[in-house]
Amino acid sequence: MVAFKLAYKNLIGAGLRTWLNVSVLSLAFVMTIFYNGMIDGWNRQGRNDTQDWEIANGQYWHPEYDRLDVFSIKDSHQPLSAELQQQVSDGWLVPQFIQQASIYPQGRMQSVLLKGIPHDQTILKIPTAPLKTDGDELKAIIGKRMAESTHLKVGDQVLIRWRDKNGTFDALELTIVSVFQCDVPGIDNGQIYIDYDRMQEMMGLENNASLLVTAAEEPRAISGWSFKDTDFLLADLDKMIESKKGGGIVLQGVLLLIALLAIFDTQVLSIFRRQKEIGTYIALGLTRSQVVGIFTIEGGAHSILAALVGAAYGIPFFLYLDTVGLSFGSVDVGVTIAETIYPYYSLGLILSTMLLVVVSATIVSYLPARRIAKMNPTEALKGKIQ
């Protein structure tokens, strides 16, 4: 208790030097929480958006289907069994029939993925209701990115060409009936959606699908289909998040290093200038380890003050970001990222950051304080360096 009281008095007595150290250390504390909170918020939003729009609780793929290999798409489809058809009718599965096609907007040719999806599905957030067929017109919906790259808008008609099951080319004009806004590039870039039944009719194949999206919380194996869980389907996003966290460690490390270096220098200077005080402590009966403890606590207390100062301006800043988010605009980096990211500050993040700062500051304070144990009390009282 005595050590804490002495440490407090010495810190306050140091004046501006103490507050400069505390300010830099609090900046490192706040920036660490801010950056990791932003990355965790991106990860949380990205995973939720991808599940809501694309993968739900997992997907069943045709054994030969590979979303990264366009050459596998043509033959990667098979009929649904009576059991699977029943699950589709009950709303537990959403079949998607995927084939390559070409469109000709403004006289240009562009390769696309043509996807058939039931217009009445409710598992995914894709707004498929406008695809309901009420005549011979071929209706289609596209994402905002696709609309921008093809210069298509609602009401536009565009020629689409595809191959049927026999490899014969066929073509038809489709009408864009809806353009949806989505942050998941995997269901937007280069993709056109039409009704599932109409897709089968165009391809000359009945009740075929390339993949099945499941809403079941505990999906079970289905014979003839390869199940891909959310960990597999979100692996690209997870790798991106890990790489961003790794890059942020450099910035956080530099800020923390600057703050710790300032504390180290302050402790060295303090021990040099306060030799008579150290000698007095020992002469009054304090052991060398107790005196070392006083100076270690004194240096480590910078981190406690830094947490308080950081909370004073960090909490209002974090609450503001939690309300308005951090806007990145319409960016496309190949993985799911929203235009506005809302940081996520978990209790674990805050506690781990505080622990890192407190432990680091305490260790850095202890290193120069070890020299006190080697001091001669008599010489220290005279103010002489040993």
C-alpha positions in Angstrom: 0.0 0.0 0.0 2.9 2.3 0.8 4.4 1.6 -2.5 1.2 2.6 -4.3 0.9 5.8 -2.3 4.6 6.8 -3.0 4.2 5.9 -6.7 1.1 8.1 -7.0 2.8 11.1 -5.3 5.8 10.7 -7.5 3.8 10.5 -10.7 1.7 13.6 -9.9 4.9 15.4 -8.8 6.5 14.7 -12.2 3.9 16.9 -13.8 4.1 17.4 -17.6 6.6 14.5 -18.1 4.0 12.0 -16.6 1.1 13.3 -18.8 3.2 13.2 -21.9 4.0 9.6 -21.3 0.4 8.9 -20.4 -0.9 10.6 -23.5 1.3 8.6 -25.9 0.4 5.3 -24.1 -3.3 6.1 -24.2 -3.1 6.8 -27.9 -1.5 3.4 -28.4 -4.3 1.9 -26.2 -7.1 3.6 -28.1 -5.7 2.9 -31.6 -5.2 -0.8 -30.8 -8.8 -1.1 -29.7 -10.1 1.0 -32.6 -8.2 -1.0 -35.3 -9.0 -4.4 -34.0 -12.6 -3.4 -33.3 -12.9 -2.3 -37.0 -11.5 -5.6 -38.2 -13.7 -7.6 -35.9 -16.7 -5.5 -37.1 -15.8 -6.1 -40.7 -15.4 -9.9 -40.0 -18.8 -10.0 -38.2 -20.6 -8.1 -40.9 -19.0 -10.0 -43.7 -19.8 -13.4 -42.3 -23.4 -12.4 -41.6 -23.9 -10.9 -45.0 -22.4 -13.9 -46.8 -24.6 -16.3 -44.9 -27.7 -14.1 -45.4 -27.1 -13.6 -49.2 -25.1 -16.6 -50.4 -24.4 -19.6 -48.2 -27.0 -19.7 -45.3 -25.9 -22.7 -43.1 -23.9 -24.4 -45.9 -24.1 -25.7 -49.4 -24.3 -29.1 -51.1 -22.2 -29.1 -54.3 -22.3 -31.4 -57.3 -19.1 -33.6 -56.8 -17.4 -32.0 -59.9 -18.5 -28.4 -59.2 -15.7 -25.9 -58.4 -16.7 -22.3 -58.1 -13.1 -21.2 -59.0 -13.0 -23.4 -62.1 -15.3 -22.2 -64.9 -14.6 -25.3 -66.9 -16.2 -27.5 -64.2 -19.5 -25.6 -64.4 -21.0 -26.9 -67.7 -21.4 -30.6 -66.5 -21.7 -29.9 -62.8 -25.4 -30.6 -62.4 -27.6 -33.5 -61.6 -31.3 -34.3 -61.0 -32.8 -34.0 -57.5 -34.1 -37.1 -55.8 -37.7 -37.2 -54.5 -36.5 -36.6 -51.0 -34.6 -33.5 -52.0 -37.5 -32.2 -54.0 -39.6 -32.5 -50.8 -37.0 -30.5 -48.8 -37.1 -27.8 -51.5 -40.9 -27.7 -51.3 -40.7 -27.5 -47.5 -38.3 -24.5 -47.6 -35.2 -26.2 -46.2 -33.2 -26.2 -49.5 -32.7 -23.7 -52.3 -31.5 -25.3 -55.6 -29.4 -23.2 -57.9 -28.8 -24.2 -61.5 -25.6 -22.6 -62.9 -24.4 -22.4 -66.5 -22.1 -20.1 -68.5 -23.7 -17.7 -70.9 -22.9 -14.5 -72.9 -24.8 -11.3 -73.0 -24.5 -8.4 -75.5 -25.1 -5.1 -73.8 -24.6 -2.1 -76.2 -23.3 -4.4 -78.8 -20.5 -5.8 -76.6 -20.1 -9.4 -75.6 -19.6 -10.2 -72.0 -19.4 -13.6 -70.3 -21.7 -14.2 -67.4 -22.9 -16.9 -65.0 -26.5 -17.6 -65.6 -28.1 -18.8 -62.3 -31.6 -20.3 -62.0 -33.1 -19.8 -58.5 -36.7 -20.4 -57.3 -38.6 -17.1 -57.3 -40.4 -18.1 -54.1 -37.3 -19.0 -52.0 -37.0 -17.4 -48.6 -33.7 -18.7 -47.3 -31.5 -16.2 -49.0 -31.9 -12.4 -49.0 -31.7 -12.3 -52.8 -34.9 -10.5 -53.9 -36.1 -13.3 -56.3 -39.9 -12.5 -56.1 -39.8 -10.3 -59.3 -38.6 -13.4 -61.3 -42.1 -15.0 -61.1 -43.1 -15.8 -64.7 -46.4 -14.5 -65.9 -45.9 -15.0 -69.7 -43.2 -15.7 -72.3 -41.0 -12.8 -71.1 -37.7 -13.9 -69.6 -37.2 -11.8 -66.5 -33.8 -11.4 -64.8 -32.4 -9.6 -61.8 -28.8 -8.4 -61.3 -26.7 -6.8 -58.6 -25.5 -3.2 -58.5 -21.9 -4.1 -59.5 -23.2 -6.1 -62.5 -25.4 -3.2 -63.5 -22.5 -0.7 -63.4 -20.2 -3.0 -65.4 -22.8 -3.7 -68.1 -24.5 -0.3 -68.0 -27.9 -2.0 -67.6 -30.8 -0.7 -65.6 -34.3 -1.8 -64.7 -36.4 -2.1 -67.9 -33.5 -2.7 -70.2 -33.5 -5.7 -72.6 -30.4 -7.5 -73.5 -29.6 -10.6 -75.7 -28.3 -13.6 -73.9 -26.9 -16.7 -75.5 -26.3 -20.1 -73.9 -25.8 -23.8 -74.7 -28.5 -26.3 -73.9 -27.9 -29.9 -72.8 -27.0 -31.0 -76.3 -24.4 -28.3 -76.7 -26.6 -26.3 -79.1 -26.5 -22.5 -79.0 -29.7 -20.7 -78.3 -30.5 -17.1 -77.7 -33.2 -14.9 -76.2 -33.8 -11.4 -75.0 -34.2 -11.0 -71.3 -35.6 -8.1 -69.4 -33.9 -6.6 -66.3 -36.8 -6.3 -63.7 -34.7 -5.5 -60.6 -31.3 -4.3 -59.6 -30.4 -5.2 -56.0 -27.8 -3.7 -53.6 -25.6 -6.3 -52.0 -22.2 -6.2 -50.3 -21.3 -9.8 -51.3 -19.4 -9.9 -54.6 -19.8 -13.6 -54.9 -23.5 -13.2 -55.9 -23.1 -10.0 -57.8 -20.1 -9.8 -60.1 -20.8 -11.2 -63.5 -24.0 -13.0 -62.5 -27.6 -12.9 -63.8 -30.5 -14.6 -62.0 -33.6 -16.0 -63.6 -36.4 -18.3 -62.4 -35.3 -21.8 -61.6 -38.1 -23.4 -63.6 -37.4 -21.2 -66.7 -33.7 -22.1 -66.5 -34.5 -25.8 -66.7 -36.7 -25.2 -69.7 -34.0 -23.3 -71.4 -31.4 -25.9 -70.8 -33.7 -28.8 -71.7 -33.1 -30.4 -68.3 -35.7 -31.2 -65.7 -35.2 -30.7 -62.0 -31.4 -30.3 -62.2 -29.2 -28.3 -59.9 -25.6 -27.4 -59.5 -25.7 -26.7 -55.8 -28.2 -26.6 -52.9 -28.2 -24.0 -50.2 -29.4 -25.4 -46.8 -31.2 -23.6 -44.0 -30.8 -26.6 -41.6 -28.8 -25.6 -38.5 -27.3 -29.1 -38.4 -27.0 -30.2 -42.0 -26.6 -33.9 -42.7 -24.8 -35.7 -45.5 -26.7 -36.3 -48.7 -25.7 -39.1 -51.0 -24.3 -37.9 -54.3 -23.6 -34.3 -53.1 -20.5 -32.8 -51.5 -21.3 -30.7 -48.4 -19.4 -27.5 -47.8 -19.8 -26.0 -44.4 -19.6 -22.3 -43.5 -15.9 -22.5 -42.4 -14.9 -23.8 -45.9 -17.1 -21.2 -47.7 -15.9 -18.3 -45.6 -12.2 -19.3 -45.7 -11.3 -16.5 -48.2 -12.9 -13.9 -45.9 -11.1 -15.3 -42.9 -7.7 -15.2 -44.6 -8.3 -11.6 -45.6 -9.2 -10.7 -42.0 -6.1 -12.4 -40.7 -3.9 -10.7 -43.1 -5.3 -7.3 -42.2 -4.9 -8.0 -38.5 -1.3 -9.0 -39.2 -0.6 -5.7 -40.9 -2.2 -3.8 -38.1 0.1 -5.3 -35.6 3.0 -3.3 -37.1 1.2 0.1 -36.5 0.1 -0.9 -33.0 3.6 -2.2 -32.2 5.2 1.1 -33.3 2.8 3.2 -31.2 3.3 1.0 -28.2 7.1 0.9 -28.6 7.2 4.7 -28.7 5.2 4.9 -25.5 7.2 2.2 -23.7 10.5 3.8 -24.8 9.3 7.1 -23.3 8.5 5.3 -20.0 11.9 3.5 -20.0 13.7 6.8 -20.5 11.7 8.4 -17.8 12.5 5.6 -15.3 16.2 5.8 -16.1 16.3 9.5 -15.6 14.2 9.2 -12.5 16.6 6.7 -10.9 19.6 8.8 -11.9 18.1 12.0 -10.3 16.6 10.4 -7.2 19.6 8.5 -5.8 19.4 10.3 -2.5 15.7 9.4 -2.2 16.5 5.8 -2.9 19.3 5.8 -0.3 16.8 7.3 2.2 14.3 4.6 1.6 16.9 1.9 2.2 18.2 3.8 5.3 14.7 3.9 6.7 14.5 0.1 6.6 12.9 -0.7 3.2 14.5 -3.6 1.5 16.1 -3.3 -1.9 13.3 -5.4 -3.4 10.7 -3.0 -1.9 12.4 0.0 -3.4 12.5 -1.7 -6.8 8.8 -2.4 -6.4 8.1 1.3 -5.7 9.8 2.3 -9.0 8.2 -0.6 -10.9 4.7 0.3 -9.7 5.4 3.9 -10.4 6.3 3.1 -14.0 3.5 0.6 -14.4 1.0 3.1 -13.1 1.4 5.0 -16.3 -0.6 2.3 -18.0 -3.5 2.7 -15.5 -3.5 6.5 -16.0 -3.3 5.8 -19.8 -6.4 3.6 -19.6 -8.3 6.3 -17.7 -7.2 9.1 -20.1 -7.9 6.8 -23.1 -11.4 6.0 -21.8 -12.1 9.8 -21.4 -11.8 10.4 -25.1 -12.0 6.9 -26.5 -15.4 6.0 -25.2 -17.2 9.0 -26.8 -15.3 8.3 -30.1 -16.2 4.6 -30.1 -19.9 5.4 -29.3 -19.9 7.8 -32.2 -18.5 5.2 -34.6 -20.9 2.6 -33.3 -23.7 5.0 -34.4 -22.5 6.3 -37.8 -20.0 3.6 -38.7 -16.9 4.0 -40.8 -17.7 4.6 -44.5 -15.4 3.1 -47.2 -17.7 3.9 -50.2 -18.3 1.4 -53.0 -15.1 -0.6 -53.0 -14.6 -4.0 -54.5 -11.7 -6.0 -53.1 -13.0 -9.4 -54.1 -14.4 -10.3 -50.6 -17.4 -9.2 -48.7 -17.1 -5.7 -47.3 -19.9 -3.3 -46.6 -19.9 0.4 -47.7 -20.2 1.3 -44.0 -18.5 -0.9 -41.3 -19.6 -0.7 -37.7 -16.8 -1.6 -35.4 -17.3 -4.4 -32.8 -15.7 -3.9 -29.4 -15.8 -7.1 -27.4 -15.0 -7.3 -23.8 -12.2 -9.8 -24.6 -10.6 -7.2 -27.0 -10.7 -4.4 -24.4 -9.4 -6.6 -21.5 -6.6 -8.2 -23.6 -5.5 -4.7 -24.8 -5.4 -3.4 -21.3 -3.5 -6.4 -20.1 -1.0 -6.0 -22.9 -0.4 -2.3 -22.1 -0.2 -2.9 -18.3 2.2 -5.8 -18.5 4.4 -4.1 -21.1 4.6 -0.9 -19.1 5.4 -2.8 -15.9 8.1 -4.9 -17.5 9.7 -1.8 -19.1 9.6 0.0 -15.7 11.2 -3.0 -13.9 14.2 -3.2 -16.3 15.9 0.0 -15.2 14.6 -0.4 -11.6 16.8 -3.5 -11.2 19.8 -1.2 -11.0 18.6 -0.1 -7.5 19.4 -3.5 -6.1 23.1 -2.9 -6.8 23.3 0.5 -5.2 25.3 1.1 -2.1 23.0 2.9 0.4 25.8 5.2 1.7 26.9 6.3 -1.8 23.2 6.7 -2.8 22.6 9.1 0.1 25.6 11.1 -1.2 24.0 11.2 -4.6 26.9 9.3 -6.3 26.4 6.9 -9.2 27.6 3.4 -8.6 
